[in-house]
Amino acid sequence: MIVESSRPRLVPSVHRDGNHMLDRALGRSIGLNETARQIVDGIDGARSVGEIASGLSERFGVEERKALEDTTELIDALHRGGLVRARFPFRCRLAYLVVTLRAFDVSLFRGGPLTRKRLDIRGKDFLAILAQVAFYVCLKYWWLVAYLVLVGGVPPFVLLGGSAAQPLLAPLILCPVLLLGVSLHESAHLYVLRRRAGDPWLGYLSFSSIKVGIRRPRIDGERLDHDVAVSGPLCPVICGVALSTLNAIHPSFLLAASGLLLTAHALSLLPPSKDGKKLFSYAFTQRQTEVKREH
């Protein structure tokens, strides 16, 4: 991936000889025009793509945007051809480190909320449950937002001004919407379970490496099991439909995308998921019961 801040360098077996690039490892020669020679001369491992483009712009008097496009295109082609190596920007390497550490569940806060697999949620009011679940979900998956910021290379406060950060705005908003959808899903499960069972301590929030869910004891009563299973996906779906309706009135990409992200929780009502299996199992049992009564 060649970006403006990448610092490309020629591989050891490649050098420029006049109007050609010589690849001694494969015994091939590539012809260069005047513009390409200027770009290749700047590939020394010290200068960034942006700096090479600035030199091209000064040398030929072209506007910087066009120079950057031409420079990036040529260096990317050379990189894909194996003639150039590129050192990725520090933020990309840091983003890779963040995701790698998260994948191996490495944390400096051993024993803290970031590493615990079980988290107790108090109370049985929906807003109280949602606040706690959302807090722990965001705390657990902070690295998603950090990854977007690091790859984008723009801190969130820059979003208040400057057009350079605008492409980062959509993913930064949609990422919390995704986490909110997960929080609504699990909070609804827990709320209905505790309301119907009358126990404010029943169930807890459980984290695996990439999944979050509610753990609860086995429930005696298919109807309660059905209600708990359906309530989880139904809550974010309702919010998603509301956002989609609002988008129909005031069209907006973010409203449409947020509504779609939340409405997608309806997929949890299909049989491959645990909620879907419980829903269809209950519907099948009810059907069998009605058939027996008819006979």
C-alpha positions in Angstrom: 0.0 0.0 0.0 1.7 3.2 -1.2 0.5 6.4 0.5 1.8 9.9 0.6 3.9 9.4 3.7 5.4 6.1 2.5 9.2 6.2 2.1 10.1 4.0 -0.9 13.5 2.6 -1.8 14.8 0.5 -4.7 15.6 -3.1 -4.0 19.4 -3.8 -3.9 19.4 -5.5 -7.4 17.8 -2.5 -9.1 19.5 0.8 -10.1 19.0 3.5 -12.7 21.4 3.7 -15.6 20.6 6.7 -17.8 17.2 6.4 -19.3 16.7 2.8 -18.0 16.1 0.9 -14.8 18.2 -2.2 -14.6 17.0 -5.2 -12.7 20.1 -7.4 -12.4 18.3 -10.2 -10.6 16.0 -10.9 -13.6 18.2 -9.4 -16.3 15.6 -6.9 -17.5 15.7 -3.2 -18.5 12.8 -0.8 -18.2 12.8 2.4 -20.2 12.1 5.7 -18.4 10.8 9.0 -19.8 11.9 12.4 -18.3 9.1 12.4 -15.7 9.7 8.8 -14.6 13.5 9.6 -14.3 12.7 12.5 -11.9 10.5 10.2 -9.7 13.0 7.3 -9.7 15.9 9.7 -8.8 13.9 10.6 -5.7 13.4 7.0 -4.5 16.2 6.8 -1.9 14.4 5.5 1.2 14.7 8.9 2.9 12.2 11.0 1.0 8.5 10.3 1.2 6.2 10.0 -1.8 4.8 13.4 -1.0 8.3 14.9 -1.0 9.2 13.2 -4.3 5.9 14.6 -5.8 6.8 18.1 -4.6 10.2 17.9 -6.4 8.3 16.7 -9.5 5.9 19.7 -9.2 8.8 22.2 -8.9 10.8 20.6 -11.7 8.0 20.6 -14.4 5.7 23.2 -13.0 2.6 21.0 -12.7 0.1 21.4 -9.8 1.0 19.4 -6.7 -2.2 17.2 -6.8 -1.4 16.0 -10.3 2.2 15.4 -9.4 1.2 13.4 -6.4 -1.2 11.2 -8.4 1.5 10.5 -11.1 4.2 9.8 -8.5 2.0 7.5 -6.4 0.8 5.6 -9.5 4.3 5.0 -10.8 5.8 4.0 -7.4 2.8 1.7 -6.8 3.4 0.0 -10.1 7.1 -0.4 -9.3 6.2 -1.7 -5.9 3.8 -4.3 -7.4 6.5 -5.3 -9.8 8.9 -6.0 -7.0 11.4 -3.2 -8.0 10.6 -0.9 -5.0 10.1 -1.6 -1.3 8.1 0.8 0.8 8.3 1.4 4.5 4.8 1.9 5.8 3.9 5.0 7.8 4.4 4.8 11.6 0.6 5.1 12.2 -0.1 2.1 10.0 2.5 0.0 11.8 1.1 1.2 15.1 -2.4 0.3 13.9 -1.1 -3.2 13.0 0.4 -3.5 16.5 -2.9 -2.5 18.1 -4.9 -5.1 16.3 -2.2 -7.8 16.8 -2.1 -7.1 20.6 -5.9 -7.3 20.7 -5.9 -10.5 18.7 -3.6 -12.2 21.2 -5.6 -10.5 24.1 -2.5 -8.8 25.4 -3.2 -6.0 27.9 -1.3 -3.9 30.3 -4.2 -4.0 32.7 -4.2 -7.6 33.8 -7.2 -8.4 35.9 -9.0 -5.2 34.8 -12.2 -4.9 32.8 -10.3 -5.1 29.5 -9.3 -8.7 30.2 -12.2 -10.1 32.2 -14.3 -12.7 30.4 -17.3 -12.3 32.8 -18.8 -9.0 33.8 -21.8 -8.7 36.1 -24.5 -6.2 35.2 -26.6 -4.7 38.0 -30.3 -3.8 38.0 -33.3 -4.6 35.8 -34.2 -1.2 34.3 -33.4 -1.1 30.6 -31.5 2.2 30.6 -29.3 1.1 33.5 -28.5 -2.2 31.9 -27.8 -0.5 28.5 -25.5 2.0 30.1 -23.4 -0.7 31.7 -23.4 -3.0 28.7 -22.5 -0.2 26.3 -19.6 1.0 28.7 -18.1 -2.5 28.8 -18.6 -3.2 25.1 -16.9 0.1 24.2 -14.1 -0.5 26.7 -13.5 -4.0 25.3 -13.6 -3.0 21.6 -11.8 0.4 21.9 -9.2 -0.8 19.4 -11.8 -0.7 16.6 -12.0 3.1 16.9 -8.2 3.4 17.5 -7.5 1.4 14.4 -9.7 3.7 12.2 -8.0 6.8 13.7 -4.5 5.4 13.2 -5.0 4.2 9.7 -6.8 7.4 8.8 -3.9 9.4 10.3 -6.2 12.1 11.7 -7.0 12.6 15.4 -10.8 12.9 16.1 -10.6 16.6 17.1 -9.5 17.6 13.6 -13.0 16.6 12.5 -14.2 19.9 13.9 -12.4 21.6 11.0 -10.4 20.9 7.9 -11.5 18.9 4.9 -8.6 16.5 5.1 -10.4 14.6 7.9 -13.8 14.3 6.2 -13.2 10.8 4.8 -12.6 9.6 8.3 -15.9 11.0 9.6 -18.2 8.3 8.3 -16.3 5.3 9.7 -15.7 7.1 13.0 -19.5 7.5 13.4 -20.5 4.1 12.1 -18.1 2.3 14.4 -19.8 3.5 17.6 -23.2 2.8 15.9 -22.0 -0.8 15.4 -21.0 -1.0 19.1 -24.3 0.6 20.1 -26.2 -2.1 18.1 -24.4 -4.9 19.9 -25.1 -3.2 23.2 -28.8 -2.8 22.4 -29.0 -6.4 21.4 -27.4 -7.8 24.5 -29.2 -5.3 26.9 -32.6 -6.4 25.5 -31.8 -10.0 26.2 -30.9 -9.3 29.7 -33.7 -6.8 30.4 -36.5 -9.3 29.2 -34.8 -12.1 31.1 -34.7 -10.3 34.4 -38.2 -8.7 34.0 -39.9 -12.0 33.2 -37.9 -14.0 35.8 -38.1 -11.2 38.5 -34.4 -11.6 39.4 -32.2 -8.5 39.0 -29.0 -10.6 39.2 -29.9 -13.3 36.6 -27.3 -13.6 33.8 -24.1 -11.8 33.1 -22.1 -10.3 30.2 -19.6 -12.7 28.7 -16.7 -11.9 26.3 -14.8 -14.4 24.1 -11.9 -13.4 21.8 -14.2 -11.7 19.2 -17.8 -12.3 20.5 -19.9 -10.8 23.2 -23.0 -12.4 24.7 -25.3 -13.0 27.6 -24.8 -16.1 29.8 -27.7 -17.3 31.8 -28.9 -20.5 33.5 -31.2 -22.9 31.7 -34.8 -21.5 31.7 -37.7 -23.8 32.5 -40.3 -22.5 30.1 -40.2 -22.4 26.3 -42.2 -19.2 26.1 -39.7 -17.2 28.3 -36.8 -18.7 26.3 -38.5 -17.5 23.1 -39.2 -14.0 24.4 -35.6 -13.6 25.6 -34.2 -14.8 22.2 -36.5 -12.5 20.1 -36.0 -9.4 22.2 -32.3 -9.1 21.5 -32.4 -8.7 17.7 -35.7 -6.9 17.8 -34.4 -3.9 19.8 -31.7 -2.7 17.4 -34.0 -3.6 14.4 -36.6 -1.2 15.7 -34.0 1.5 16.1 -32.7 0.8 12.6 -36.1 1.0 11.1 -36.6 4.4 12.9 -33.3 5.7 11.4 -34.2 4.4 8.0 -37.6 6.2 8.2 -35.8 9.4 9.2 -33.4 9.0 6.3 -36.4 8.8 4.0 -37.5 12.2 5.3 -34.0 13.8 5.5 -31.7 11.8 3.2 -28.3 11.3 4.6 -25.6 8.7 4.0 -24.8 8.3 7.7 -28.5 7.9 8.6 -29.0 5.3 5.9 -25.8 3.4 6.9 -26.6 3.5 10.6 -30.1 2.3 9.9 -28.8 -0.6 7.8 -26.2 -1.6 10.5 -28.9 -1.8 13.2 -31.5 -3.4 10.9 -29.0 -6.1 10.0 -29.5 -7.6 13.5 -32.7 -9.1 12.0 -30.3 -11.8 10.6 -30.0 -13.1 14.2 -33.7 -14.3 13.9 -32.6 -16.8 11.2 -31.9 -20.4 12.2 -28.0 -20.4 11.9 -27.8 -18.2 15.0 -28.7 -19.3 18.5 -31.6 -16.8 18.7 -33.0 -18.0 15.4 -32.8 -21.6 16.4 -34.7 -20.9 19.6 -37.3 -18.9 17.7 -37.9 -21.7 15.1 -37.8 -24.4 17.7 -40.5 -22.6 19.7 -42.6 -22.1 16.6 -42.3 -25.8 15.6 -43.2 -26.9 19.2 -46.3 -24.7 19.2 -47.3 -26.0 15.8 -47.0 -29.6 17.0 -49.0 -28.8 20.1 -51.8 -27.3 18.0 -51.9 -30.4 15.7 -52.2 -32.7 18.7 -55.0 -30.6 20.1 -56.9 -30.8 16.8 -56.7 -34.6 16.9 
